[in-house]
């Protein structure tokens, strides 16, 4: 028999939070204020993880999920939650983390950055699995709490033309000589190019190659083949130099990338994020700026357009090479320089040896930038713009910047890079005299 309970709030993963019999109950698919039934799939002494059953009294922000696979597919967790309310909930997550983890207060809240809620993903990694009992290949994201592949016919968060390829791609895999040896298809969209990277565990036969060519011609896609790790991905058909591009029109930039290199999933929101970051950084001609965890140069080259001199630091040599090529391509090689540096092991002496920077932009992975923050010298930059994909590590680093390094958290806000998920991207500004 299912239990009923009143949901009190949402946690950082977008789950409903309630209390029963001295335990905290985390209920996937439930919203604040709702009266729901639930069934627990994990029970611990102090908490339970549960799935919503019947919604007896729905919240005003509950909506009908658009995707037919919602609830099974693990790609989205919040399609039942009004898109505008999702943004507000993410803002609360950011503020709660800053207050409780970093013990800091924010001077002002920046307007949230958001874009289209559907068809926004320009990158995706679909699992592929040949299941004889289901009639052949399945393509999709993994099911929730499972290693099984969702039996997907459509996907609402990729562009419609890509969603329409899911069923034809099943037929493509079924037509191969060894369909069970292609476990993954990675999507990467560039300007004018829809690239599909096929993970192949065994070489293709000549007949397989002909099947791929015919599919590419029919559906206007660019195939890459990846026999081992991401660095082994190479163009297959049509003939291609292996470099895709996205643009930042406001800064007259064209950024080249390999389909397996990191770029933001949401190209439209990335454009707005770069604009916001440049306004907040406020780099001036003649200043010396550092871009930490610079990747391909997404922010670095926009900074260089301001007339400031900028150094981008990145731990992966391949990305440094790509960023340098992007600087040359955009005529910025004289004002943008790139250097390989392990920013997770950076020490104060290493940072001091680089000389003083007037301003700094930090865009780390989920682990944050604690080593870099702890290495900041006495004459640290007077402004830091910190872009984060993990509110908890941002809050931790904010605590160090404010309580140890003498900065003030001037402003912060969320960036809804991943609608219909609990993922919280954010941007924060730190100032010191």
N, C-alpha and C positions, 0 to 999 in steps of 0.2 A: 504494500500500500504506500502511495506517495504521501509525503509530509507536506503541509502548507506552512508558509512563513511570510513575514513582512520584510522586504528588503530595505535596509537602512541607508546604504551608500554604495558607491562603486570603489573598487580597489584600483591599483595602478595598472592592472591588466584588463580593466573594463569588466570585471566580474562583479555581480551583486554580492554585497556583504550583509550577513544577518547573523543573529545569535540564537542558539538553542541549546538547552541543557548544559550551559557552561562552555560551549564550544563556539568558535567562529565558523560559519558556513559560507564558503565561497561558491557562488552559483553562476555558472556560465550561462549567458543568455538572459539574465535577469537584470532589471533596471531599478534605480532608486525609487522607493515608494510603492513598488508593486507588491501585490499579494500573489504568491506563486506556489505551486507544488514543485518539489525537486526530488531527485534521486542521487544519492552519493555514490561516487565511484572510487573514492579514496577516503578512508576513515583513520584518523590519528587521534591520540588522546586529547589534543587541544583544538583541533580543527578538522573540517571535512571539505573535500572538493566535490562539487555536485554539478549536475546538469539540470537546467530548468525543465519542468514538465509542462503543466498547464498554467497559463497566465490568467488568474482569476480576476484581478483588477489591474489592467494595464496602465502604465505611465503615459502621460500626454506625449512624451518624446519617442514612444515606440512607433515604429513604422514597419510596413511589410517588406521583408528582404526582397531585393530585386533578383538575386541569383537563384536559380533552381537548385543549385548544389549547396547553398548555405545551410549550415548545420552539420553537414558531412565533411565538406572540404575544410582543410586547415588554413587556407590562404587568407580568409577574412573571418573576423570574430565579432564584428559590430554592425553588420548590415541591418540589424533590427533596431538600431539606435539612430535617430535623426542626425543627419550629417552635421548640422550646425551645433547640435548639442554635443556631438563627439568632440568638436574643437574646444568647447567650453570645459568639458571634462578633462581634456589634456592640459588645458591651462591650469586647472586645479591641481593636477598631478605635479606639474612643474613647481608651482608655488609651495605645495606641501613638502616636496623634496628639499627645496631651498631652505624652508623654515626648519624642518625636523632633522635633516642630515647635515646641511651646511651651517645651520644656526645663523642664517643671514636673512635680512629683509631687502626687498627690491624697491629701489627708488620709484620706478614707474613701470607699468605693464605695457609692453608694446602691442599694437594691434596684431592679431593672429594673421599669419600668412596661410592662405589656402587657395585651392583652385577647383577644377572639376572633380566631382566625386566618382565619376565612372570613366572607364577607358583611359585612365591616366598612366598606366604602367608601361614604360618603354623598356623595361628590363624584367625578365622573369625566368625562373629556372623550373621547367616542368619535368617531372619524373615520367619515365616511360617504362611500361612493363608488359611483357607478352604473357597473357593469361589464357591458356588453352580453353579452360572451362567457361570463360566469358566470351569466347569467340574470337580472340586475337588480342591486339595491342590496346592498352589503356594509356591515355596521356592526361596528366593533370597534376595539381598539387597533392601533397600527401593528405590523407584523411586526418582529422583531429585525433590526437592521442594514438596514432597508429602509423605503421610503416607501409600500409596499403596505399595504393594510388587511387585517388578519387576518379570515379568513372565519369569524366567531364565531357559534355558535348559543347558547352559554351563557357566563357569566362567574361564576366562583366567589368573587370578592372583592367583588362588589356584593351587596346583599340579594337573596334568591331571587326576590322579586316583580319586581325590576328585571331580573335575568337572564332571567326569563320573557318580558320585553318585547322582547328583541333580535330574534327572528324576526318578531313582529308589526310592529315598527318598519321592518323591511325592506319588508314589504307596504305600509306607509304611504307610504314614499318612492316605491315603484314605482307607486303610485296617483296621484302628483302629476303635474301637466302637464309639469313640467321637473325630473325627479328628479335630473339631474346638477347642479343648481344648489343643492343642500343638502349642503354638505361636512362638517358637524359637528353633533353632538348633545351638549350638555353636561347632565350630571345634577347636580342640587342637591336634597338631601333636607332638609326642615325638619320641625318638629313637625306631623304630620298632612298634609303636603304633599309629593308627589313631583313636583318641577318638572323639565321638560325644555326646555332652551333650544335652539331650532332656528336654526342659522346659515343665513340665506336670502340668496342673491346676487341674486335678482330678486323683485319683489313676487309674492305668491300671487294666483291667480285666485279668483273666488267659489267655484268648484267645489273648488279646493284647500282653501279655508277650511272648507268643509262637511266634507271628508274629515277634517281635523284635529279638528273639533268631535265628530264621531262617534267617532273614536279616543279622545279624551279622556274622553268619557262612558263608553265601553265599558271602558277600562282605569284609570279614576280617576287621571288625571295632570293636571297643570297645565302648559299650554304657554305659553312665552314665545317671542317672535320677536326675532332679533338681525340687523338688516340690515347693520351695519358693526361697529365696535369694541364691546368689552364694555359700555360705558356706554349703548349704544343698545338694549339688551335691554328689552323691554316686555311686560307680560302680554297674552296673546291670548285664551285660553279655558281654563276658565271665567272669568268676571269676577273680578278679583283686584286688590288694591291694590299688588301688586308687592313686598311685603316678606314674606320667610319668617322663621321663628324657630327657634332651638334653645335648649335650657334647660340651666342649671346648678343643679339642684335643691338641692344642698347649700348654695348661697348665695342661693337664692330669686331667681334671675335668669332673665330671658327676653331673649335677644339677637337683635335683628332684623338681617337682611341681605338684600341683593339676590342672586339666584342666580349672578351673575357676580362678586360680591365674594369676597375670600379668607375662607374658614373652614377649619378643620382637616378633613381627609379623614375622620378616624376620630373620630366624635363621642363614643363611649364612652371611648376613651383620653384624649381632650381633657378630659373631666370629671375623670379621675384626675390628669392633669397639672396642672390648675388647683388641685386640692386639695393636691398635693405642693408646688407653687410657693408657695401661701399659707402652708403650714406652714413652709417654709424661709425665706421672706421675713420672716415673724413680725412683720408691721406692727402697731404699737401705736396705740391711740387718741391723737389729738393730734399724731402724727408727720406729717411731710411726705414723701410718696413720689413718685417719678417712674417712669412706665411708658413706656419708650422703644420705638418701633415698635409702638404700642398697637393699631393696626387698629380693629376694631369695638368694642373695650373688653372683650375676652375676659378679660383679667387685671385690667384697670383697675377694673372694677365689682366684682369679687370683693374687691379691695383696699379699695375704698370701704366695703364691708360691715363691715370691721374697725373702722371709726370713725376711721381715718386720713384725712387729706386727700391726694388723689392727683391728679397732673397727667399726662395721657396725651399723648404727642407722636407725630405721624404725618405723613408727607410728602404723602399724598394728601388733597386737600380733601374729596372725596366721603366718605372714610372718617371724617374728623373730624366731618363733619355727621351721619353715621350714628351714630357713637359718642355724640355729644351727645344725639341722639334716644333712644338706648338708656339713657342716664343719666336722662333725664326719665321714660321709660317705667317705670324701676325705682325711681323716687323717690330718686335719688342725685345730682341736679343740684347740690345744695348742697355735696357733698363730693368730687365728681369733675368735673374741668375738662379740656378738651381743646384742644390748640393744634396748628396746622400748622407743621411744622419739618422742613427738609431735613437729616436726621441724617447723611447721607453727606458733607455739607459743613460740618458744625458745627465751630466754632472755640472756643477756650478762653473768649474774651470773650463769645461767645453763651451758653455754658453758665453762666458766672458771673453773667450778667445775670438768669438765671432764679431766683437765690437758692439757698440750700443745701437739699439733700435728705438726709433721714436714711437712707433706703434707696432702692434702685433695682432695677427689673426691666428686663431687656433681652431682646427677642425679635426679632432681626433676620432679614432674608432670608439667602439662602445666602452673600452677600458678607460677612457679618459686620458688626461695628460698630467698625472700627478708628478712624475719625474721632472718634466719640464717646468711645472709650476714651482716645485721645490728648488729648482736650479736658478730661478730668476735672481739677478744681481741687485745690489743696492740702487743702481741707476737703471732700473727696469723701465720698460716702455710706460709712458704716462696713460696710454689707453690700450686695452685688450678687448677685442671682439672674439667671443668664444661661441663656436657653433657646435652643437652637441646632438648625438643620436641616442643619448642615455641620460635621462634626467637625474638619476641617482649619482652617476660619476660627475656630472656637471656640478651638482650640489656639493659633493665632497670637495672638488677642486675650488669651488667658490668659497667654501669655508677657509681654505688655506690662503687664497688670494686676499680675502677680507681680514681675517684674524691674525695672519702671520705677515703678509706682504704689504699691508696698509692700503689696499684698494677699497673702493666703494662700489657696490653693485648698483650701477646707475639705472639700468633698465634690463628687462628680459621679457621674452614672449615665445609662443609656440609657433611651429611651422608644421602644418598638416601635410607632410610629405607622403604619408601612407593612409589615406582615408579608409575607413571600415576595419582598421586594425587598432590595437592599443599602443602601437609604436609612437613614441613622443620625440619629435625633433624640436630643438629649441635654439634660440640665439640670445646671448647675454652680452652686456657691455660693462666693463670694469674700468674705473678711472682712479688715478692717484695724482696728488699734487706734483 
